[in-house]
């Protein structure tokens, strides 16, 4: 059982790390966005991911693990890439939407991976399902916003 707790705890920590990356990415996108409505959308998504982060920390702790406090190196590189794209792209808002779509698709996949665990506590499963549902709604919204550009 200890090995199982460690495996699931590690997977939850990976989702937490990605949530930190997403929060930082949305914050960065909000500061780079030209369109005021899009700027507010990105700010709201950053706040949502901040909330996800607090929920995930609780779940990671319930598996007896220390939780991540910073994002991944990959996430930092991704934000730098967003800055470079924003600097050189005349379609800066559109490129940020494309990056957000890519990130949200990866998040959904990671949530699905953890949700495949058959013995997740109900509370953990409910938290993950709720967050995944929100991410899927965000993905749908971003795709719609991108189509409007």
Backbone as ProteinMPNN parsed JSONL, in Angstrom:
{"seq_chain_A": "XXXXXXXXXXXXXXXXXXXXXXXXXXXXXXXXXXXXXXXXXXXXXXXXXXXXXXXXXXXXXXXXXXXXXXXXXXXXXXXXXXXXXXXXXXXXXXXXXXXXXXXXXXXXXXXXXXXXXXXXXXXXXXXXXXXXXXXXXXXXXXXXXXXXX", "coords_chain_A": {"N_chain_A": [[0.819, -1.202, 0.0], [2.006, 1.206, 0.668], [3.743, 1.735, -1.475], [1.874, 2.161, -3.505], [0.627, 4.5, -2.524], [2.765, 6.212, -2.747], [3.219, 6.237, -5.519], [0.762, 7.303, -6.51], [0.768, 9.688, -5.086], [3.028, 10.892, -6.234], [2.087, 11.243, -8.853], [-0.021, 13.01, -8.38], [1.457, 15.138, -7.424], [2.785, 15.807, -9.768], [0.654, 16.785, -11.273], [0.032, 18.957, -9.667], [2.375, 20.464, -9.991], [2.098, 21.099, -12.702], [-0.188, 22.642, -12.505], [0.786, 24.836, -11.148], [2.534, 25.733, -13.114], [0.601, 26.368, -15.069], [-0.859, 28.391, -13.766], [1.161, 30.36, -13.556], [1.701, 30.657, -16.282], [-0.774, 31.609, -17.299], [-0.884, 34.007, -15.909], [1.307, 35.311, -17.023], [0.428, 35.395, -19.691], [-1.774, 37.089, -19.381], [-0.485, 39.464, -18.796], [0.754, 39.935, -21.214], [-1.272, 40.046, -23.097], [-3.127, 41.872, -25.524], [-5.787, 42.489, -25.996], [-8.364, 43.564, -23.932], [-10.514, 42.061, -22.829], [-9.572, 39.474, -23.201], [-7.296, 39.606, -21.653], [-8.479, 39.81, -19.099], [-9.777, 37.334, -19.046], [-7.563, 35.571, -19.015], [-6.469, 36.355, -16.555], [-8.497, 35.515, -14.804], [-8.365, 32.756, -15.239], [-5.833, 32.245, -14.211], [-6.319, 32.736, -11.505], [-8.157, 30.707, -11.015], [-6.522, 28.452, -11.345], [-4.825, 28.876, -9.226], [-6.507, 28.325, -7.121], [-7.012, 25.615, -7.698], [-4.484, 24.677, -7.156], [-4.301, 24.948, -4.353], [-6.208, 23.067, -3.547], [-5.061, 20.73, -4.585], [-2.671, 20.578, -3.16], [-3.588, 19.827, -0.656], [-4.57, 17.275, -1.26], [-2.216, 15.955, -2.066], [-0.817, 16.011, 0.335], [-2.467, 14.33, 1.797], [-1.673, 11.914, 0.889], [0.604, 11.567, 2.192], [2.847, 12.961, 1.316], [5.337, 15.462, 0.533], [4.491, 18.54, -0.935], [4.839, 20.055, -4.176], [6.301, 23.272, -4.621], [6.995, 24.968, -6.551], [6.885, 25.558, -10.077], [7.569, 23.55, -13.015], [10.712, 23.048, -14.761], [10.318, 22.82, -17.444], [7.915, 24.223, -17.677], [8.764, 26.834, -17.063], [10.459, 27.295, -19.221], [8.569, 27.181, -21.235], [7.019, 29.471, -20.667], [8.925, 31.426, -21.199], [9.218, 30.997, -23.919], [6.656, 31.809, -24.695], [6.887, 34.548, -24.174], [8.835, 35.261, -26.073], [7.485, 34.609, -28.447], [5.37, 36.426, -28.217], [6.734, 38.812, -28.423], [7.71, 38.842, -31.07], [5.536, 38.307, -32.656], [2.835, 39.43, -34.567], [0.342, 38.603, -34.204], [-0.096, 38.201, -31.47], [-2.029, 37.732, -29.34], [-3.488, 35.628, -30.448], [-1.49, 33.661, -30.706], [-0.955, 33.18, -28.031], [-3.37, 32.075, -27.236], [-3.275, 29.718, -28.716], [-1.11, 28.448, -27.454], [-2.216, 28.152, -24.931], [-4.266, 26.342, -25.48], [-2.768, 24.088, -26.179], [-1.465, 23.593, -23.725], [-3.676, 23.108, -22.021], [-4.812, 20.834, -23.171], [-2.792, 18.985, -22.63], [-2.96, 18.996, -19.856], [-5.519, 17.869, -19.389], [-5.04, 15.287, -20.326], [-3.145, 14.431, -18.453], [-4.661, 14.483, -16.083], [-6.514, 12.495, -16.759], [-4.81, 10.293, -16.766], [-4.136, 10.004, -14.035], [-6.669, 9.609, -12.99], [-7.236, 7.08, -13.866], [-6.344, 5.378, -11.962], [-7.474, 2.866, -9.93], [-8.05, 2.726, -7.23], [-8.389, 5.214, -6.028], [-9.018, 7.513, -3.397], [-12.356, 8.591, -2.705], [-12.711, 11.333, -2.244], [-10.371, 12.452, -3.392], [-10.692, 11.626, -6.037], [-13.057, 13.033, -6.677], [-12.183, 15.717, -6.473], [-10.271, 15.775, -8.541], [-11.879, 15.113, -10.782], [-13.648, 17.287, -10.827], [-11.867, 19.433, -11.251], [-10.752, 18.668, -13.708], [-13.011, 18.802, -15.334], [-13.468, 21.564, -15.299], [-11.155, 22.408, -16.612], [-11.591, 21.269, -19.119], [-13.837, 22.757, -19.895], [-12.643, 25.261, -20.029], [-10.848, 24.783, -22.106], [-12.619, 24.413, -24.231], [-13.744, 26.979, -24.304], [-11.467, 28.523, -24.917], [-10.875, 27.53, -27.461], [-13.103, 28.476, -28.828], [-12.702, 31.24, -28.547], [-10.356, 31.461, -30.015], [-11.288, 30.839, -32.557], [-12.759, 33.107, -33.054], [-10.893, 35.017, -33.52]], "CA_chain_A": [[0.0, 0.0, 0.0], [2.886, 2.363, 0.717], [4.213, 1.979, -2.837], [0.731, 2.738, -4.21], [0.479, 5.881, -2.047], [3.888, 6.965, -3.304], [2.979, 6.392, -6.959], [-0.335, 8.249, -6.706], [1.254, 10.973, -4.579], [3.911, 11.452, -7.263], [1.253, 11.689, -9.974], [-0.723, 14.216, -7.932], [2.466, 16.192, -7.381], [3.024, 16.215, -11.154], [-0.481, 17.642, -11.639], [0.228, 20.198, -8.913], [3.444, 21.192, -10.677], [1.516, 21.632, -13.941], [-1.117, 23.71, -12.118], [1.635, 25.997, -10.87], [2.948, 26.202, -14.442], [-0.557, 26.981, -15.73], [-1.121, 29.669, -13.088], [2.202, 31.296, -13.994], [1.51, 30.893, -17.714], [-1.931, 32.489, -17.486], [-0.493, 35.329, -15.408], [2.179, 35.864, -18.064], [-0.419, 35.685, -20.853], [-2.576, 38.268, -19.046], [0.359, 40.66, -18.901], [1.123, 40.119, -22.624], [-2.451, 40.177, -23.966], [-3.486, 43.223, -25.961], [-7.235, 42.605, -25.861], [-8.709, 43.683, -22.508], [-11.355, 40.92, -22.429], [-8.686, 38.313, -23.145], [-6.456, 39.844, -20.476], [-9.296, 39.433, -17.934], [-9.972, 35.886, -19.116], [-6.324, 34.949, -18.544], [-6.356, 36.622, -15.108], [-9.448, 34.617, -14.13], [-7.833, 31.388, -15.313], [-4.716, 32.178, -13.254], [-6.936, 32.611, -10.172], [-8.732, 29.366, -10.936], [-5.428, 27.508, -11.132], [-4.334, 29.1, -7.858], [-7.431, 27.555, -6.283], [-6.7, 24.2, -7.952], [-3.219, 24.415, -6.473], [-4.553, 24.741, -2.918], [-6.895, 21.776, -3.412], [-4.113, 19.655, -4.88], [-1.725, 20.479, -2.039], [-4.277, 19.051, 0.372], [-4.622, 15.882, -1.706], [-0.852, 15.414, -2.013], [-0.52, 15.802, 1.757], [-3.234, 13.172, 2.272], [-0.908, 10.734, 0.492], [1.819, 11.564, 2.997], [3.988, 13.484, 0.562], [5.582, 16.899, 0.457], [3.984, 19.014, -2.217], [5.665, 20.964, -4.966], [6.042, 24.685, -4.352], [7.32, 25.739, -7.753], [6.554, 24.843, -11.305], [8.62, 22.739, -13.634], [11.671, 23.706, -15.652], [9.634, 22.858, -18.737], [6.954, 25.318, -17.614], [9.512, 28.09, -17.136], [10.899, 27.419, -20.613], [7.364, 27.448, -22.019], [6.673, 30.882, -20.47], [9.925, 32.204, -21.934], [8.83, 30.864, -25.319], [5.484, 32.672, -24.889], [7.398, 35.917, -24.235], [9.505, 35.428, -27.362], [6.431, 34.629, -29.471], [4.63, 37.679, -28.077], [7.611, 39.883, -28.87], [7.899, 38.835, -32.516], [4.315, 37.955, -33.367], [1.811, 40.462, -34.653], [-0.87, 37.935, -33.744], [0.309, 37.793, -30.136], [-3.142, 37.142, -28.592], [-3.805, 34.329, -31.053], [-0.443, 32.686, -30.37], [-1.137, 32.804, -26.62], [-4.508, 31.156, -27.197], [-2.786, 28.424, -29.215], [-0.297, 27.849, -26.395], [-3.136, 27.761, -23.857], [-4.93, 25.114, -25.937], [-1.787, 23.005, -26.057], [-1.274, 23.307, -22.305], [-4.888, 22.545, -21.43], [-4.934, 19.452, -23.668], [-1.834, 18.183, -21.856], [-3.505, 18.873, -18.497], [-6.613, 16.892, -19.416], [-4.421, 13.964, -20.459], [-2.515, 14.083, -17.179], [-5.746, 14.167, -15.154], [-7.029, 11.176, -17.148], [-3.827, 9.302, -16.338], [-4.282, 9.782, -12.59], [-8.018, 9.095, -12.731], [-7.263, 5.648, -14.197], [-6.038, 4.632, -10.737], [-8.753, 2.291, -9.513], [-8.277, 2.811, -5.783], [-8.301, 6.585, -5.522], [-10.059, 7.878, -2.434], [-13.471, 9.302, -3.341], [-12.453, 12.778, -2.172], [-9.351, 12.774, -4.398], [-11.32, 11.443, -7.345], [-13.984, 14.141, -6.896], [-11.394, 16.927, -6.726], [-9.683, 15.666, -9.881], [-12.951, 15.176, -11.784], [-14.142, 18.671, -10.869], [-10.848, 20.263, -11.895], [-10.655, 18.257, -15.119], [-14.188, 19.349, -15.995], [-13.215, 22.997, -15.481], [-10.121, 22.549, -17.643], [-12.248, 20.966, -20.399], [-14.653, 23.935, -20.228], [-11.697, 26.3, -20.437], [-10.348, 24.384, -23.425], [-13.691, 24.714, -25.176], [-13.831, 28.442, -24.393], [-10.288, 29.019, -25.631], [-11.038, 27.183, -28.878], [-14.086, 29.417, -29.358], [-12.028, 32.538, -28.643], [-9.398, 31.391, -31.118], [-12.069, 30.888, -33.796], [-13.234, 34.476, -33.234], [-9.748, 35.878, -33.891]], "C_chain_A": [[0.862, 1.265, 0.0], [3.384, 2.73, -0.676], [3.106, 2.638, -3.668], [0.566, 4.208, -3.831], [1.575, 6.772, -2.635], [3.669, 7.246, -4.788], [1.893, 7.435, -7.211], [0.076, 9.635, -6.216], [2.161, 11.661, -5.585], [3.11, 11.986, -8.449], [0.484, 12.962, -9.606], [0.242, 15.399, -7.869], [2.78, 16.703, -8.785], [1.893, 17.122, -11.643], [-0.363, 18.984, -10.925], [1.284, 21.068, -9.597], [2.915, 21.834, -11.961], [0.512, 22.747, -13.639], [-0.361, 24.989, -11.791], [2.103, 26.602, -12.194], [1.802, 26.938, -15.138], [-0.885, 28.328, -15.099], [-0.114, 30.719, -13.553], [2.053, 31.648, -15.47], [0.345, 31.825, -17.993], [-1.632, 33.9, -16.985], [0.367, 36.042, -16.449], [1.353, 36.246, -19.296], [-1.265, 36.931, -20.605], [-1.744, 39.539, -19.194], [0.755, 40.944, -20.353], [-0.067, 40.393, -23.538], [-2.734, 41.639, -24.291], [-4.973, 43.491, -25.733], [-7.616, 42.568, -24.379], [-9.567, 42.513, -22.018], [-10.505, 39.657, -22.29], [-7.762, 38.408, -21.934], [-7.209, 39.414, -19.211], [-9.554, 37.93, -17.89], [-8.744, 35.171, -18.561], [-6.126, 35.168, -17.04], [-7.274, 35.69, -14.323], [-8.955, 33.175, -14.135], [-6.646, 31.218, -14.365], [-5.259, 32.012, -11.837], [-7.531, 31.226, -9.969], [-7.638, 28.341, -10.649], [-4.793, 27.687, -9.752], [-5.207, 28.316, -6.876], [-7.185, 26.053, -6.454], [-5.47, 23.797, -7.151], [-3.456, 24.145, -4.99], [-5.275, 23.42, -2.673], [-5.917, 20.613, -3.596], [-3.086, 19.481, -3.77], [-2.318, 19.625, -0.928], [-4.309, 17.57, 0.004], [-3.239, 15.228, -1.65], [-0.484, 15.101, -0.567], [-1.259, 14.581, 2.297], [-2.573, 11.852, 1.869], [0.457, 10.703, 1.183], [3.045, 12.091, 2.291], [4.118, 14.989, 0.729], [5.077, 17.368, -0.9], [4.947, 19.998, -2.855], [5.297, 22.402, -4.633], [6.387, 25.563, -5.542], [6.956, 24.901, -8.97], [7.754, 24.091, -11.845], [9.568, 23.598, -14.466], [11.049, 23.843, -17.038], [8.642, 24.017, -18.782], [7.631, 26.673, -17.721], [9.985, 28.34, -18.568], [9.719, 27.776, -21.513], [6.959, 28.92, -21.891], [7.662, 31.789, -21.199], [9.603, 32.174, -23.422], [7.616, 31.744, -25.622], [5.925, 34.132, -24.999], [8.033, 36.203, -25.594], [8.468, 35.505, -28.479], [5.673, 35.949, -29.432], [5.444, 38.847, -28.63], [7.656, 39.982, -30.391], [6.624, 38.592, -33.313], [3.345, 39.121, -33.392], [0.47, 39.901, -34.186], [-0.648, 37.389, -32.339], [-0.828, 37.139, -29.345], [-3.487, 35.751, -29.133], [-2.752, 33.275, -30.694], [-0.545, 32.258, -28.909], [-2.312, 31.856, -26.46], [-4.087, 29.766, -27.673], [-1.961, 27.703, -28.152], [-1.176, 27.374, -25.239], [-3.864, 26.467, -24.228], [-3.996, 23.919, -25.755], [-1.602, 22.603, -24.594], [-2.482, 22.645, -21.666], [-5.122, 21.114, -21.908], [-4.006, 18.528, -22.886], [-2.336, 17.976, -20.435], [-4.604, 17.826, -18.438], [-6.048, 15.476, -19.493], [-3.803, 13.513, -19.136], [-3.567, 13.741, -16.116], [-6.308, 12.785, -15.469], [-6.108, 10.063, -16.671], [-3.985, 8.984, -14.849], [-5.647, 9.173, -12.277], [-8.173, 7.621, -13.106], [-6.961, 4.784, -12.979], [-7.353, 4.147, -10.138], [-9.057, 2.484, -8.033], [-8.123, 4.22, -5.229], [-9.366, 6.807, -4.454], [-11.127, 8.722, -3.14], [-13.215, 10.807, -3.354], [-11.451, 13.201, -3.25], [-9.938, 12.676, -5.796], [-12.256, 12.611, -7.657], [-13.259, 15.447, -7.203], [-10.854, 16.902, -8.155], [-10.737, 15.759, -10.983], [-13.479, 16.597, -11.94], [-13.141, 19.569, -11.595], [-10.725, 19.938, -13.382], [-11.829, 18.824, -15.915], [-14.012, 20.845, -16.269], [-12.188, 23.229, -16.589], [-10.723, 22.273, -19.021], [-13.142, 22.123, -20.841], [-13.767, 25.071, -20.714], [-11.174, 26.017, -21.835], [-11.374, 24.717, -24.504], [-13.816, 26.229, -25.393], [-12.667, 29.007, -25.194], [-10.396, 28.717, -27.123], [-12.032, 28.13, -29.546], [-13.46, 30.793, -29.543], [-11.057, 32.563, -29.818], [-10.121, 31.472, -32.46], [-12.557, 32.305, -34.1], [-12.13, 35.417, -33.712], [-9.569, 35.947, -35.385]], "O_chain_A": [[0.49, 2.274, -0.598], [3.441, 3.91, -1.021], [3.368, 3.56, -4.439], [0.386, 5.062, -4.699], [1.338, 7.932, -2.973], [3.905, 8.359, -5.257], [2.073, 8.341, -8.024], [-0.233, 10.64, -6.857], [2.078, 12.875, -5.77], [3.416, 13.051, -8.984], [0.356, 13.875, -10.421], [-0.118, 16.522, -8.221], [3.015, 17.897, -8.972], [2.137, 18.107, -12.339], [-0.63, 20.03, -11.517], [1.093, 22.274, -9.756], [3.247, 22.978, -12.269], [0.373, 23.687, -14.422], [-0.809, 26.088, -12.116], [2.074, 27.819, -12.378], [2.004, 28.002, -15.723], [-1.158, 29.298, -15.806], [-0.494, 31.836, -13.902], [2.255, 32.796, -15.864], [0.452, 32.728, -18.824], [-2.082, 34.879, -17.581], [0.177, 37.227, -16.719], [1.565, 37.31, -19.877], [-1.456, 37.741, -21.511], [-2.24, 40.565, -19.66], [1.063, 42.088, -20.687], [0.108, 40.917, -24.638], [-2.596, 42.52, -23.443], [-5.363, 44.586, -25.326], [-7.234, 41.645, -23.659], [-9.365, 42.026, -20.906], [-10.702, 38.868, -21.366], [-7.484, 37.407, -21.273], [-6.646, 38.735, -18.353], [-9.549, 37.326, -16.818], [-8.868, 34.269, -17.732], [-5.668, 34.268, -16.336], [-6.875, 35.14, -13.297], [-9.111, 32.457, -13.147], [-6.476, 30.149, -13.778], [-4.718, 31.231, -11.054], [-7.423, 30.643, -8.89], [-7.813, 27.462, -9.804], [-4.278, 26.726, -9.182], [-4.706, 27.72, -5.923], [-7.154, 25.309, -5.474], [-5.422, 22.723, -6.549], [-2.875, 23.216, -4.43], [-4.986, 22.728, -1.697], [-5.951, 19.636, -2.847], [-2.675, 18.359, -3.474], [-1.627, 18.798, -0.334], [-4.099, 16.71, 0.86], [-3.111, 14.078, -1.231], [0.091, 14.051, -0.28], [-0.738, 13.873, 3.159], [-2.874, 10.801, 2.435], [1.341, 9.929, 0.816], [4.167, 11.711, 2.627], [3.15, 15.69, 1.024], [5.224, 16.665, -1.9], [5.741, 20.665, -2.191], [4.132, 22.716, -4.392], [6.104, 26.761, -5.541], [6.749, 23.691, -8.878], [8.806, 24.012, -11.211], [9.25, 24.732, -14.824], [11.23, 24.854, -17.716], [8.534, 24.71, -19.793], [7.124, 27.567, -18.398], [9.916, 29.465, -19.064], [9.854, 28.575, -22.439], [6.596, 29.551, -22.884], [7.267, 32.812, -21.757], [9.699, 33.192, -24.107], [7.549, 32.359, -26.687], [5.396, 34.876, -25.825], [7.799, 37.254, -26.19], [8.558, 36.364, -29.356], [5.366, 36.528, -30.475], [4.89, 39.764, -29.238], [7.642, 41.082, -30.942], [6.648, 38.67, -34.542], [3.066, 39.729, -32.359], [-0.429, 40.656, -33.816], [-0.979, 36.237, -32.058], [-0.617, 36.091, -28.735], [-3.745, 34.822, -28.368], [-3.093, 32.127, -30.41], [-0.258, 31.107, -28.578], [-2.264, 30.936, -25.643], [-4.497, 28.758, -27.097], [-2.096, 26.493, -27.97], [-0.918, 26.329, -24.641], [-4.055, 25.597, -23.378], [-4.396, 22.875, -25.24], [-1.585, 21.416, -24.266], [-2.336, 21.725, -20.861], [-5.58, 20.272, -21.136], [-4.391, 17.417, -22.522], [-2.159, 16.899, -19.866], [-4.619, 16.989, -17.536], [-6.524, 14.574, -18.804], [-3.926, 12.351, -18.749], [-3.377, 12.807, -15.336], [-6.553, 11.991, -14.56], [-6.572, 9.013, -16.226], [-3.967, 7.818, -14.457], [-5.763, 8.32, -11.397], [-9.145, 6.983, -12.703], [-7.283, 3.596, -12.961], [-8.247, 4.95, -9.871], [-10.217, 2.41, -7.63], [-7.758, 4.387, -4.065], [-10.495, 6.338, -4.596], [-10.821, 9.476, -4.063], [-13.47, 11.477, -4.355], [-11.665, 14.198, -3.94], [-9.706, 13.544, -6.638], [-12.252, 13.123, -8.777], [-13.671, 16.196, -8.088], [-10.967, 17.885, -8.887], [-10.514, 16.411, -12.003], [-13.727, 17.055, -13.055], [-13.521, 20.369, -12.451], [-10.608, 20.84, -14.212], [-11.653, 19.276, -17.046], [-14.366, 21.331, -17.343], [-12.339, 24.139, -17.404], [-10.402, 22.967, -19.986], [-13.201, 22.438, -22.03], [-14.091, 25.758, -21.683], [-11.07, 26.928, -22.656], [-11.027, 25.241, -25.562], [-13.972, 26.694, -26.522], [-12.857, 29.871, -26.05], [-10.047, 29.555, -27.954], [-11.833, 28.54, -30.69], [-13.661, 31.439, -30.572], [-10.951, 33.564, -30.527], [-9.627, 32.102, -33.395], [-12.746, 32.663, -35.262], [-12.41, 36.49, -34.245], [-8.66, 36.622, -35.868]]}, "name": "protein", "num_of_chains": 1, "seq": "XXXXXXXXXXXXXXXXXXXXXXXXXXXXXXXXXXXXXXXXXXXXXXXXXXXXXXXXXXXXXXXXXXXXXXXXXXXXXXXXXXXXXXXXXXXXXXXXXXXXXXXXXXXXXXXXXXXXXXXXXXXXXXXXXXXXXXXXXXXXXXXXXXXXX"}
